[in-house]
Each structure stands twice: as structure tokens, then as C-alpha cells.
Amino acid sequence: MNTATIWRTVLEHLEHSPIDAVSKTWLQDAQLLNSPAMGEETSTHGQHSGLFLLQVPNDLACDVITKRWQGILEQLLSEILSQPAQLTVISATQAPPSRPRSERGEREVRHQTSAQSAQQTYYDSVSSHTQRTPTQTEFAYASRERLDEWDNEQRTNMLMNNRLNQRYTFDAFIVGNSNRLAHAASLAVAEAPGESYNPLFLYGGVGLGKTHLLHAIGHQGVQTGLAVLYVSSEQFTNEIVNAIRYRTTEEFRAKYRSVDILLVDDIQFIAGKESTEEEFFHTFNSLYEMSKQIVICSDRPPKAIVSLEERLRSRFEWGLIADIQPPDLETRMAILRVKADLLHYHVPDEIISYIAGRVQTNIRELEGCLNRLMAYQQLHRSDLTLDVARAAISSLGNDNRETHLNSQQIAEAVAEYYHISLEAMCGKQRDKYIVMPRQIAMYLIRQETQASLLEIGQLFGGRDHSTVLHACEKIDRTLNINPTLRREIIDIREQLMRS
Ligand SMILES: Nc1ncnc2c1ncn2[C@@H]1O[C@H](COP(=O)(O)OP(=O)(O)OP(=O)(O)O)[C@@H](O)[C@H]1O
């Protein structure tokens, strides 16, 4: 059997293996050669030496095939040839080998290029594969032995200890305009890791659901049998510090490069930590090159993470960046309702609405209020009334911000944002540059206050309730398809929260 036939047979066997699409293409383009060190292809008895070279298209293919497939390929070769086989994977982009004369009739003529000295260097480098200076990509990988160890032992432990919060699922996540994009992107990533948005970068303020979405992606990955690793950047930093200290960077790399989905929380904290950034850079590259999914969370967009290395920042921007903004009143009420139901705690609508009106920017705090209310009510054994809710929340002192926005404040903020006069916005003028801000103001008032359609109409020149309803619905629809409008509304809301 010549090498071309042997390789075809190997590929046929691999047809039945769960092989990823990229590796498959590389293997189909690969070329099996006899190791030149052994001279002719077969001995006089038609026996192979058992030593082969597999030439793959590029350095990356070389790394991945070596790490993932070399063992399997050697096993297949041994079975096909009924003798032990040893394989060295080489990259076609490194100094290419010249083939023994006897083989030159086969597929390859394109690689017969090197001068003798180059060939010698090449063969030397192949035979001392593990001793030569590693390339950048190779450096980023852990050694094959280490990865195998991980595959066999610690990887299982790591996955078993993967502490994903059971409550943080997609089902328990309430979607509103403020987090719609982040939620949709997370869902897409969970359904097809490594295929849609890679990396996915989620950012937003404190307590707005970033970790919740990370865990939700993780749960789905685990359910489909993938290796998921959730880690805070603090944990990543500690691990790398310890790895350097105890000389266990090989294990560290093996661990991080063996995952299918890497979820990293609070990435902003690695900025300025040189070794951590360096290591994360290599981890990122390795996983990305293997089409493994990376999801990163931060309290700010990549551009705003000062002192983050440029090469990392640009990588964070390769995929999709999705923001999570403070939720509007309706979403806050929906979240409270769901949380109360989960606690089997019956809370009347007016109290839900009261709490949602007081805590506007942090869902963790919103949940905290609900818990406080429950504890307070149980302690005082009282009925759940609005007065009790007021007392519960103010008695615990954490919420003395009378944050109720009123219609007037919102109208003023919108007029100011669009540089138009409040009078014009509330008047009869029908110019486009006035009509749009007016509709936005109506929408925001409807979202953030208890004002009725009629009251809003009165504020805007005595318009009737159907006009207000139409405006609110129009803005609601447009928000989902117009990112500029979405951004503008978020800006206005942020200004209102700040003032
Ligand atoms: N849209 C949502 N639906 C339901 N619960 C939510 C939603 N957003 C946030 N939460 C809840 O709010 C709490 C805080 O969320 P989470 O820890 O994910 O916030 P975070 O953005 O990661 O905050 P931090 O920046 O402090 O890490 C969690 O209990 C989470 O379940």
C-alpha cells in the first residue's frame, strides 16, 4: 500500500468519528509521507517502517492536529498496517520536505522545493521537534502530555466543580429593551458555541444580569455535554500567580485550553496586570483558533478599559459587544413579579410597582428589597400593605433615594437632549425634529411613571389618549430595530438617573 492509499483508508475510518469541521478539512488536505529518515517508502518485503510524517496546511493545523488527533491517527495507522506506527505532524508553511524519488508520482510535486541544506535543517527540526524554540502559537499551547492528562483526569474534576448558579438560567431571565440584545446574543452563543459571535463581550453596570447570562450560557453548554469553565478574572489572576510561583504553568495552560466554553467575569480587573494579560492573550488565541467559545463580561466596553493591552482590546472587539442597560419600570416590575413567585411570596401589584419605582438601576438591589420586605413582614407578623412595604424598605435605611421621576423632569430631559424648547415639544408643532422627541418623551413617561395616557396627553398640548398610545407603541417597535434610537433613549435615561 502506498502512503496515498493508506491516508485514504485513514480518512474513511475517520468518517465515523465525531470530528469538528475545521480539523476535518485540514485532514482532508493533509498528506501522509514516509519519514525521510527511513529512506524508501517500503522495504523490500513491502513492509512500512511505521514512521510517518503528516503534512498539514499551516502552523495552526499542525498544532491542533498534533494535540487532538495524533494519538487517534497513530492508532488507526497501526490498525490498518497491522504494525506499530508513529506519526510526526508537520506544517506545509515551515521548510517543506522533499519526497523520496519513489514517491514523486503521487499527489505532491508542489513541495519539492528545498535546497539540500534547507532539507537538512527541516529534518533536524522534525527529529528534534520538542527541542526547537516554540513558535508563538506553540508557546500558547500546553504540551500534549499535559493536555492528555487533563483530558483524562483533572478535566473531569474541573467540570464537576464548575459552580454555576442553578438559579441563573435563561428561563429565569426577564427580557426587556434594556437587555434584549445581550440576551439574544447569549442565547445564540449557547445554541451554537464558537459559531455565531466569538468572543461575545457583555458589559453593563452593577447588578444588571451579566453574571446571570454567563451562567445561563454555561448551563446550556453543560446540558449539551460541553466542557464549560466559568471563572472570574480575579480567580484567573490568582491561578496564574500560583502557577508561576509553583512552576505549574503547563497544568494551568492545559486546564484552560481544554474547555469548549470559557466564561470570564469582570475582565476589567486584569487590566494592567502584565502576566495575567499575557497569559489571557495566549489562552484567548488558543481557544479562538480552535473555534471554542469565549464569553467575557465587564462593567464597561473594551474601549473604556484603560491600561488594557491594545492586542487584547482589539480581540475583545472581534466578535459582538452587547450592552445591558438599567431596566425600565415595566421590566423591573416583571423581574420582581418573577422573583416573588419563585419565593412563593404573594405581593400585590401596587407593592411591586412601589418597589420598582424606588430602585431603578440595580436588579440585585431590587431583589434585596423584596427579601427585606419578606423578612420585615415575617418579623412583624403584619399584613402586606403599602405602608408596611414603605416601612420595611425605609427602616432598613438602604433606600433613602426618593427616586421617583415625574413627567415634567422627563419631558425637560428629553427636550434638553434634543436641543429643542420644552414649549415647542409640548405644543402643536408637527415638524419631524419635534415630533420624534415628543413621542420619546411620551414613551419614557409611560415607562417610568404612573401617569395615565390621558395625563400624558394633557401634558403634551391636550392630545388624546390614542395619540399617546400610538406614540408609545411606535417607539417601542422602533427601539428594537433602530440601535441609534435605542442608544439615545438609554443616554436620556442615564442622565435622568444621574440627576
Ligand atoms: N433580566 C433579569 N431577569 C431576572 N433576574 C435578573 C435579571 N438581571 C439581573 N437579574 C438578577 O439580578 C441579580 C444580579 O445579577 P448579576 O449578578 O448577573 O449582575 P452583574 O451584572 O453580574 O453584576 P456585577 O457587576 O455586580 O457582577 C441576580 O440575582 C440576577 O439573577
The ligand as a Gaussian input file, in Angstrom:
#p B3LYP/6-31G(d) Opt

LIG

0 1
 N      -33.158000      40.348000      33.446000
 C      -33.117000      39.715000      34.612000
 N      -34.078000      38.836000      34.942000
 C      -34.068000      38.219000      36.123000
 N      -33.122000      38.391000      37.063000
 C      -32.134000      39.242000      36.785000
 C      -32.082000      39.944000      35.558000
 N      -30.991000      40.718000      35.546000
 C      -30.390000      40.518000      36.722000
 N      -31.071000      39.627000      37.475000
 C      -30.731000      39.177000      38.831000
 O      -30.055000      40.232000      39.486000
 C      -29.022000      39.724000      40.318000
 C      -27.717000      40.378000      39.917000
 O      -27.369000      39.924000      38.629000
 P      -25.868000      39.588000      38.214000
 O      -25.100000      39.081000      39.376000
 O      -25.927000      38.751000      36.998000
 O      -25.370000      41.048000      37.861000
 P      -23.973000      41.523000      37.278000
 O      -24.306000      42.411000      36.142000
 O      -23.098000      40.365000      37.001000
 O      -23.419000      42.375000      38.477000
 P      -21.899000      42.683000      38.931000
 O      -21.405000      43.710000      38.003000
 O      -22.075000      43.178000      40.322000
 O      -21.143000      41.404000      38.856000
 C      -29.013000      38.228000      40.123000
 O      -29.715000      37.628000      41.180000
 C      -29.769000      38.016000      38.824000
 O      -30.469000      36.791000      38.806000

